[in-house]
Amino acid sequence: MAELRLSATEATLENQRIGALQVKVALICALVQMCDGYDVGSIGWAVPELTHAWHLAPPLFALAFLFSNIGIMVGALVAGPIGDRIGRKPLLLGSVGLFAVASLLSAISPSLSVLAGLRFFTGVGIAGGFAGSTALTGDYAPKRFRQTLILVTFTGAPLGHFVGGQIVALMLYQGLGWPSIFVLGGLFPLALVPVMALFLPESPRYLAQRARLAPRDRLVLERIGLAADKTDAKALDIARGNPIKMLLSEGYAKQTVLLWIVFFCSLMNLYIFLFWLPVILHLTGMTPAQAVFATSLHGLGGVCVVFYLGFAMDRFGADKALSLHFAIGIIFIALIALVAMPYLALLALCFLTGLTIIGSQTGANAACGALYPARMRTSAIGWALGIGRLGGIAAAPLGGFLLAVGLKPTHVLLSACIFAAIATAATARLAVSSRRVAAPTPG
């Protein structure tokens, strides 16, 4: 791909130091990611009680799973261009606010159809928050540490799933009922909206192009090393055309298609485990409590990937680090699927599959946020997640079909090995360039 000369402003942004400002942005964006992690588990946690409250068979709740994933797909595809055209902060505020309101309304849903419709809107909101937080973290990260910092924020999702699951288990044990799950899922992002409004800055590229700046916005630019009155807005790397068209042009078409393949296969794997691992473990003889505890370790593994994968991606390249990570995951998946083992050994493997399956998806998110220039960064992560969500949509019926045809429960997980192998091959072919295409300097 062509490499264009960086302006002085872009060079400052690409080489900014990590300080309190950058850490603050990363932490707030990680809190947004925690909302996503909680949302993934919330409907599954609610279904056991809802089956009794509404006298419905568990398979009927696939409708709510489906609408949630469709909402995330739609939100991801729409949010990217919005974030690249009008800025990251408005996208984040609107998306998290929508998610919070839809979650709270879910607590008073009178029927499955209403709940499914509200799950669509929670999906739209969380997808916008997911894409916007990734892009904003990337905007406040120097190029050399961008993948690591984005990956750190993405650990908020598995952390939200793990911690949220423990809190929900306690609430249900105390008899609070299924509405409490959605109330908690709405109150947390609702409280996060004023925090973002007050403390989360807009992308420095969008601040630098404004003719008038509030004093606190001017201070943000000064902390990065930019003087607002000396910044050439025409040289900033912001979207001036169709961001979606850019993804398939300017030399990015190959890596875009490969990333879409990776995201599809990776999210297929992730949701095969999220939807079906508890059921599979229960069918093999575990009590429901044992199955839930083992599944929680899967999420915990996704948190621990932060200790090494970001460094490996920055040091050796996303293509090498991620392809190896996906490949190792195949081994752990196959062991669960094919080998009968003691409970403690199975717990360890649940943790390791989370480390590699959730961890690989987290790494892919970080790579996507770092492989594209700022002008298309939100669109890149949004569309990758949107395409990948098709894999998440397919995971639910795939697992159900394989169980229905009489496949041994643990052998259902062998399908995940196939998709992990495809993701391994796609990431190995991913031509990761250390260069970034920046906006050309005028003249």
Phi, psi and omega in degrees: 000152183289144180246123182256154184291131178286138171286168179298323179295313179296321179298321178295317180292321182286344182238023180296153178276150176275117180224201183299322180297312182295321179295319179299314179299314181298319182293317179294320178294328176294325177295322175298318179296327178298326176300318179296314181299321177293318183299322180304320184270341192299314183291323177296322178293329184277334188303314182306319178285324181294327179300326178277320183294321182254000178056051180239148177286144182308319182300335181295337182283358171302333178300317179292320176301315184297312183293328176297314180291324176296318178299318179295320179296312179297314180299319181294319182291326182277323187294324183304302178300325179297312181296326180281338182264319186251351179118160184280320187295314177302321178299315181295315180298314180294318184292313181293323177297316178298316180300316182297313182296315180296324178294316179296319179294332178299332182292342179244022179298130179271348185205167179294321182295320177294316179299318179298319178297319178291327176297328175300314183287327174296323177296316178301314182294316184289329178294320177296319177295322180298310182292317182294320180292325177296312182295319182293320176300318178297325180291334180256021179239136174294152185305320187290339180240014188296314182296322179295315183292320177295319180297322178300316180295326182288343175291348175299328182293304177296331177294319177297323179291316183291308182293318179300320179297321179293319180294317180297318178302319179293318180297317180293324177297327179278000176082021183285339175087168185297328180301331181298332179297315182282331176296312177299319179295340177263324183292321181298308177293330178296320176290335181285334182300307178296329176298315178295318181299322184274322192245345183267119179280160172285164176305137181299331179293324180281328176294319186293339182268355181281141180288325180236134182236140171292154181306320182290328177289323177296323179294324178301313180296321180295324180292334177278338182109019180248136172264118187303324183279356180244007182274131178271103184298330181291341182266359182283146181273079178234160184293126176238003178219204179279111183299328181292319177298323180298324183298333182250022177216193177056024180083008182259358186300314184296310182292330178295311180296317179298318179295323177297320177296315179300313183295320179300309182292320182293316180287330172301312178301311184302317184279335170302317180286317182297317183282321195246343182301315179299319180295315182298315180295323178294319180293338178274359174120355178286150171289159177305321181296318178296320181294319179295317180297316179298319179295325180296329177291333174300316178292323179298323177300324179295333177286319188289347180297339182299337186286347183214330191290321179299316177300316181297321180292319178290327185278316187248351182102144182296326182296312181291312184295316183287321179298320177294320181296315177299318182296317178297324179300327179301320181297313182294320178298314182297324179296316177296320185288328192246341188245125172281131186213163178299160184302316182295322177295322178294323176299317179298319180290326175299318177298315184289326175292324175295320178302319185269320182285302178294320180299320179294321177294320176298318177296322177295321176300315180296318179297318181297322179289340183257340186277349183243149176291166188300327187294341179231016188293316180292320177296321181298309181289323180297313181287326176297317178293323179296312177296316180298329181296337174300324175295320177296322178296321183285339186296322183296306179292331180297310179298318178297319179296314182296324175289322183293328180278003174094013178294141175305134187311311182293335180290343174302326182290344178297334176299329178293330178297322181297313182289327176295324178293319177296317178297323177300313181294320182293318180290328178293332180270355183289114180278097182269116179263137177283351179277154175237138176275114183251166177295138182288147175292143184297146178084000000 
